[in-house]
Amino acid sequence: MLPLSGVRVLDFGLMLAVPGGAMLLGDLGAEVIKVETTQRFLTWNRGWMAHPSKEMIENFLPYIGGFPNREPGERPWNRYPIFQSHSKNKLSMTVDVTKPEGMDIFKKLVKISDVVVENNSRDTMIKLGITYDMLKEVKEDIIYLRGSAFGDTGPYKDRRAMAMQVEALAGHDNLRGYPDMDPSGNTPVVPCDAAQAWQTAFAVIVALHYRKQTGKGQFIDLSMLENFVSLMPQAIMDYTMNERIQRTMGNRDASAIQGCYRCKGDDRWVNITISSDAEWQAFCRVLGDPSWAQDEKFSTPSNRHSNHDELDQHIEAWTSKHDNYAVMYMLQEQGIAAGPILNSKDAFNDAHIREREFFELITHEDCGTYLHPGVMFKMSKTKLSVRRGPVRLGEDNEYVYKKLLGVSDKEYKRLENEGHIGMDYAPHVT
């Protein structure tokens, strides 16, 4: 039995943050039902449009990547790469909650569920009438998580933002990059999306534990901004305690010799961190105790840090003669932190990841058979796996409507004709 077997979660989320958290709950055994609609295309959920052309996919490929064979296919929305990344171990049903009948169907689902998660804009949910008070009326012990950019209270509660804007407000954009760069040179790495996904799953599990103890559900107000600021305590505490504002340091660290160094081969690099005198001595031994290392300017941690630029030149003169994996092995054998910089192909083919069988072979009707990233941790007593590949739009309508809600065949057909049920977007949706 999986840890969350018997728990039903309604996933009303968009993009990555909350849907990613719902996927983690599904990985742990919860029955996660993604609630969707065929009547509107929600941008950046199953793509940026319902029917992109091959030319569009080619032009946008450097950013969105991943469409199988760079083809839109018959149902592009089921092939969108970002959606694929957070949609395994889920089910999908469709319903138009903007219609009274659709809202009634949604409420019937809530009544037999344990958790509702979403990260839509606050005003959208209020306009739909989906609030904790409404959900609680339907099911007294429901757990409702609203993941938002800024939280459900405060001056910014109705402001809209995606991960890039939230990271800027959290101060992250002024902490990354090189000293000679301003934030305009930063790339959109958006780690706060992934962080929010983990916190979504964790918060729901905590609320489920509380409900098991007390019989009471609750509302979870999860602010992406607050969640991400909490991941940068050093910079925040440096200001609150010392009134000092940290700036970009590139690949360096304030208390260690650290950098990214070119290695042998085309575009090959390695990260190295030397954090103590003992590690410095070990590093010098690996290099054969070069004469330059005896210079007074490299004799103490403080001196080495003051002459970091010059030291980097010496380090790279050595790393550039070696393969990046070879550098990692040589240094790690001496207890020095080092790791190669991998591209997606390298990461996929890495011997360590392959030996741990992280990637799992799945078959997807609209994408074919391919290796998919598996569950992100292993448990000694519980087998966690990709029980089901990324879910297709409306793939489980019959199960949800007929088995869970008891809808007759005749009623099911009527709901199809009314536009609630389907596996394709309505003709008017572009």
C-alpha positions, 0 to 999 in steps of 0.5 A, a space after each residue: 500500500 502506498 502512503 497516501 492511498 485512499 486520499 483523493 485530491 482535486 488539482 485545479 492548478 496551473 503551470 508548475 508550482 501547485 500541479 507539481 505538488 499535486 504530482 508528488 501527492 500522486 507519486 505517494 499514492 493519492 488519487 489526484 484528479 486534474 479538473 480541466 475544461 474543454 471550453 477555454 485554453 488556459 495559457 501555460 497549462 497545456 501549452 501557450 495555445 491549443 493548436 500550435 503549428 509546426 513552424 511555431 514549435 520550431 521557432 519557440 523550441 529553444 524555450 519550450 523544447 520537447 515536443 516529440 519529433 518537433 511535431 504538434 501531433 493530433 492533440 498538441 495539448 497532450 504533448 506539451 513538454 512542461 505539462 508532461 513534466 508535472 502530470 504523471 500519476 494523475 487522472 483528468 476529467 473535464 467540466 465547465 465550472 463557469 456554468 451552474 451545472 458544471 459547478 454542481 458537478 464540481 461540488 459533488 466531486 468535492 463532497 467525495 474528496 479530501 483535498 483541493 489545490 489550486 494557484 489561480 489568481 485570487 479574483 478568478 476563484 472569487 468570481 467562480 465562487 470557489 472559496 474555502 467557506 463554499 468548499 467547507 459548506 460542501 464538505 466540512 473537513 475539506 483541506 483547501 490549499 491556495 498557492 498564490 504569488 503573494 498570499 491571501 492577505 496583504 497589499 499584494 493579495 490581488 496582484 498577479 505574478 509568475 515565478 520570474 516576478 516573484 523571484 525579483 521581489 524576493 531579491 533573488 535576481 540581485 543575488 545571482 549573476 556576475 559582479 559586472 552584470 545587472 539583473 537584466 542579464 539573468 536567465 529565467 531559471 525559476 527555482 521558486 516554482 519547484 520549491 513551491 511544488 514541494 511545499 504544496 505537497 508538504 503542507 497538504 500532508 501536514 494538514 492531512 495529519 492534523 485532520 487525522 488527529 482532530 477530524 478538522 480540515 483547514 485552509 492553507 494559504 501558501 505564498 510563493 514569495 514568502 516560501 522563496 524568501 525563506 530559502 535565502 536566509 543568509 542574505 536576509 539575516 545579513 541585512 536584518 543583523 548587519 544592515 548589509 545588502 548582499 550583491 552578486 558574486 558569480 560562482 563564488 562563495 563568501 567563505 570558500 574558494 569556489 568557482 566554475 572552471 573550463 575543462 578539456 573538451 568543447 564546452 566542458 566545465 567543472 564546479 569546485 569548492 575548497 572550504 578549509 586549509 585541509 582541503 587546500 592542502 589536499 587540492 595542492 597534492 592532487 595538482 602535484 604541489 605546484 610552485 605557485 601554491 607556495 606563494 605567500 598570497 595563497 598561504 591563508 584562507 584570507 589571502 587566497 580569497 583576496 587573490 581569488 582572480 589570480 588563483 582562478 587562473 592557476 586552477 583553470 590552467 590545471 582543469 583545462 588539461 583534464 576531463 570534467 568527470 576526471 577532475 571530479 573523481 580526483 578531487 572527491 577522492 581527497 574529500 574536495 567538493 567537485 562536480 561536472 557541469 552537465 547538459 541535458 544529454 549528459 544528465 540523461 546518460 549519467 552512469 550514477 542516475 542510470 544505475 539507480 534506475 531513476 528514469 522509467 519507461 512509459 507509453 503515452 498514446 500521444 507521445 509514444 514510448 520513452 523514458 520519463 523522470 521517475 519519483 524523486 526519492 526511494 523508500 525502503 518499505 514502499 515501492 514508488 514508481 510511475 504507475 501512469 504517464 502524463 495524463 491526457 485531457 479528459 482521459 478519465 471522464 468515464 471513471 469520474 462521471 460514471 463510477 465516482 459520481 454515478 452518472 448514467 450513460 444517457 446523462 453522460 452523453 448529454 453532458 458531452 453535448 453540453 460541452 462539459 465532457 471531452 478529450 478535445 478542446 471545443 472548436 472555438 478554442 484556438 
